[in-house]
Amino acid sequence: RCRIKILYAQLLLFFLFKLTLIYILFFFQKAKKEGMLADTARLVNNRSKAIMFVWLIACIAAGCVIQPVAALVVAGIAILMFFYYRFMSYRTFGGITGDLAGYFLQMCELWMLIGTVVLVHVI
C-alpha cells in the first residue's frame, strides 16, 4: 500500500520538474539573446509566471498529501538540481540555452527515478 502511494506521488511530482523548468526559463539569464529559448521567454507575462508558481506549489502540496516522505525527497531532488543547473550553466555557458534545458529535464527525471527506487526499497 505504501509503495503504491510512493508511485502516485512520483507520478504527480513528475510534473514538478516540468514546472521547475518553465520557472527557470522565466528567471535565469539566457546565454544568447536570440534563439528559441530567448524568444519563448520574451513572450511570457507576469500573470503566466504567477500561474506557474501556483501550480508548482500545488504539485508539491498534492504530493505531500499522497505520500509526504516521497514528495519531500523528490522536491529536495528538484531543489538540488535547480541550484546545480544554475551553477553549471552560468559557470560553463554564461546562462541557459534550450539544449541545457533539455539536459536539466533529463537529469531531474533520472534522479527522481533513482530517488523513488531507493524509497520503495527503504520504506
C-alpha positions in Angstrom: 0.0 0.0 0.0 2.8 2.4 0.9 4.7 1.6 -2.3 1.6 2.4 -4.4 1.3 5.8 -2.7 5.0 6.5 -3.4 4.4 5.7 -7.1 1.3 8.0 -7.1 3.4 10.8 -5.5 6.1 10.2 -8.1 3.7 10.4 -11.0 2.3 13.7 -9.6 5.7 15.1 -8.9 6.8 14.2 -12.4 5.1 17.5 -13.4 7.1 19.3 -10.7 10.2 19.1 -12.9 8.4 20.3 -15.9 7.1 23.3 -13.9 10.6 23.9 -12.4 12.0 24.0 -15.9 9.4 26.6 -17.0 10.1 28.6 -13.9 13.8 28.5 -14.8 13.1 29.8 -18.3 11.4 32.9 -16.8 14.1 33.9 -14.3 17.5 32.6 -15.4 19.9 34.6 -17.6 19.9 33.4 -21.2 23.3 32.5 -22.8 22.2 34.0 -26.1 19.9 37.0 -26.9 18.5 35.1 -29.9 17.2 31.6 -30.2 14.0 29.7 -29.4 14.5 29.8 -25.7 15.0 33.6 -25.6 12.0 34.1 -27.9 9.8 31.9 -25.8 10.8 33.6 -22.5 10.2 37.1 -24.1 6.5 36.2 -24.7 5.7 35.4 -21.0 3.9 38.0 -18.9 3.7 38.3 -15.1 0.3 36.6 -14.9 1.8 33.4 -16.5 4.6 33.5 -14.0 2.1 33.6 -11.1 0.1 30.8 -12.5 3.1 28.6 -12.9 4.2 29.3 -9.3 0.8 28.3 -8.0 0.9 25.1 -10.0 4.4 24.4 -8.6 3.2 24.8 -5.0 0.1 22.8 -5.8 2.2 19.8 -7.1 4.3 19.8 -4.0 1.3 20.1 -1.7 -0.6 17.3 -3.5 2.4 15.1 -3.3 2.7 15.7 0.4 -0.9 14.7 0.9 -0.4 11.5 -1.0 2.9 10.5 0.5 4.8 13.1 2.5 8.2 11.4 2.6 8.3 10.7 -1.1 7.1 14.1 -2.0 9.7 15.8 0.2 12.5 13.6 -1.2 11.6 14.3 -4.8 11.1 18.1 -4.1 14.5 18.0 -2.4 16.0 16.5 -5.5 14.3 19.2 -7.6 15.8 21.9 -5.4 19.3 20.4 -5.6 19.1 20.0 -9.3 17.8 23.6 -9.7 20.8 25.0 -7.9 23.3 22.7 -9.6 21.8 23.6 -13.0 22.1 27.3 -12.3 25.7 27.0 -11.1 26.8 24.7 -14.0 25.0 26.7 -16.8 26.3 30.1 -15.6 29.8 29.0 -15.0 30.2 27.0 -18.2 27.9 28.7 -20.7 27.2 32.2 -19.2 23.5 31.4 -19.0 20.9 28.8 -20.1 20.1 27.5 -23.5 17.5 25.3 -24.9 19.8 22.3 -25.0 20.7 22.9 -21.4 17.1 23.0 -20.5 16.7 19.5 -22.1 19.7 18.3 -20.1 18.1 19.7 -16.9 14.8 17.9 -17.5 16.5 14.6 -18.3 18.7 14.8 -15.2 15.8 15.7 -13.0 13.8 12.8 -14.2 16.7 10.4 -13.8 17.4 11.5 -10.3 13.7 11.4 -9.4 13.5 7.8 -10.6 16.6 6.9 -8.6 15.2 8.5 -5.5 11.9 6.7 -6.0 13.5 3.3 -6.4 15.6 3.9 -3.3 12.4 5.0 -1.3 10.5 1.9 -2.5 13.2 -0.4 -1.1 13.7 1.6 2.1 10.1 2.0 3.1 
